[in-house]
Amino acid sequence: MSVMRYRENPLISVNDVEPSRDDFHVVGVFNPGVAKLGNQTILLLRVAESPNSVNRNSVLTPSMNFDLSSPAMTVRSLDRNEPGLDFSDSRGVFIDNRMIALTSISHFRVARSDDGRHFEIDDNIRFLPQNRAEAWGIEDPRITTINGVYYITYSAVSENGVSVALATTTDFTEFKRESCILPPTNKDVVLFPETIHGQYYALHRPAPSDIGTPDIWVSTSPDLIHWGNHRYLAGVREDSWDSQRIGAGAVPIRTKDGWLVLYHGANRENQYSMGALLLDIDNPGRVMARSRVPFLKPEESYETNGFWGAVVFSCGAIVEDDTIQMYYGAADQSIAGCEVPLKDIFDTF
Amino acid sequence: MSVMRYRENPLISVNDVEPSRDDFHVVGVFNPGVAKLGNQTILLLRVAESPNSVNRNSVLTPSMNFDLSSPAMTVRSLDRNEPGLDFSDSRGVFIDNRMIALTSISHFRVARSDDGRHFEIDDNIRFLPQNRAEAWGIEDPRITTINGVYYITYSAVSENGVSVALATTTDFTEFKRESCILPPTNKDVVLFPETIHGQYYALHRPAPSDIGTPDIWVSTSPDLIHWGNHRYLAGVREDSWDSQRIGAGAVPIRTKDGWLVLYHGANRENQYSMGALLLDIDNPGRVMARSRVPFLKPEESYETNGFWGAVVFSCGAIVEDDTIQMYYGAADQSIAGCEVPLKDIFDTF
């Protein structure tokens, strides 16, 4: 296994990003979508911010209010000593295992690079939560290029659940909201870069509420907006590196042996690693191979010490000369990159 | 309020239905889909069966195995004294609040009536679980008639979750599986009987896993197979008769004031009652009115004493002369019917 992490890692850190408001600070810049625009590498950054706090006994939870004539950020203060409230997970506040608020709110920003390692972040912020389904933030974008249009799938989070939204851009300057393409609870959606037998394909990751586990499903669409023919594709594996939850990361990569899908898996210790699936080129509903072991595990300090957990979590990659350049969120806090020869990923099958 | 329950209630009971196998017994016949075929009233019955048991210390859980060359029923025996297994809900076996097996498996049967009160059940069983997504059974059908075709939406249950499937028929003799139209966890899907501005519409009820509550969403489709534009429509209401979960029941009924949607709501005591929503005739994504109080609550003995809970749960209704004939499952065990003048439902708004 010869994963080469970039020497410059982490490529983008919290300190590289200006908060969007004076009364907020950036707690994480991570899980970026990846695309090529001309010769440049584009990262669509997930920037998570929290309200500045002066009181250690309270937790502030931000959300957007779209019921007003003009949308406004609202911040709730929750008392750490309030009975029944659970603050043990730094990402949110829970009552009876149900999340009632997030401690941060995310939006997207664009970063551009000529060499794939040094990024400049756009000053303008043009991709903020925009409707009620996004009131708690937008997260974890994936970008698929089809006929010159960049299709961005991402998690839209609100008190009504985590759904999947689709937006488009041609220049990463103007973004257009298209639709909510999958209802809650769903995330980790990647669109295939071409039609197969006249249909668009997507992988997604429903999280069932009572029966079932967080597994990867496959679906088809005539138009990228309306989705059907949902089928179970691949599930968590007991006693494996991907035993607790899985989800597709990068857009499927066409290889001569099949569609290569990089995906994350979490184990019982909530350690997130990256492995791969190989799908039939003519029928992505058929799994041909799957990583016995991950090709990337959280090992470096920036991957194990951050906002949350020991995490490598990719939302995008680029292939050149049989080598994958993969970008990933590290410990829900910063962004790193690595290069992996395709054959080394195939060696995990 | 003048709900008239049929004198003949329950219209269909467990004893009216022959089990599909000698080694099974019927535990419930309930939650039927409703349609008119010529002058006849059709009920598509959900028949739930359990394996016959001789050992009081074990619980038998049935499921279909579709991985064999020909599908076969398999029955697992679980020891009531096994640590970690939770048998407190008669409907299933749980580990840590996750259902690992059902104690019954459901299929559909057709019943026909000339007067809407006395039903004959077809001898032939033509609508059984048919694929892996249905391995734990098929449940709670709703029937929408569009251009002479009956579209049946129902819950497909398996170890991979509760998804929504679509089947069609023109005669209730031959049924055709169309597709899985919504991934887990989702149920309570009703299709509108006509297109609106060129789009098909559906109501559905995702059950989010971590954020959100079991609420009703609305979506559109160009072809009834692929669904998108998912939007939150109406949620549970604290301290109300519908505080814990809700879901559309009968196919939306066109009235001069808007689309009338009969829906079930469960309160904190898991009592299921029936109320209604009124939706904008041109934009079903807009709620115009909602029942302050249910128009039907479980009160009769067959509604309060059955397989599970105090439940009235409708999957279908017919409108004639400003009166609704509603059929409903009673206590997850038998089928009842009632008549309600439209104006009495509007009085609950």
Interface residues (C-beta under 8 A of the other chain):
Chain A: N97 R98 M99 R132 A133 W136 V157 S158 E159 N160 G161 V162 S163 S179 C180 I181 L182 P183 P184 T185 N186 H204 P206 A207 P208 S209 D210 I211 G212 P214 D215 W217 S219 T220 S221 P222 D223 I225 H226 W227 G228 N229 H230 R231 Y232 G235
Chain B: N97 R98 M99 R132 A133 W136 V157 S158 E159 N160 G161 V162 S163 S179 C180 I181 L182 P183 P184 T185 N186 H204 P206 A207 P208 S209 D210 I211 G212 P214 D215 W217 S219 T220 S221 P222 D223 I225 H226 W227 G228 N229 H230 R231 Y232 G235
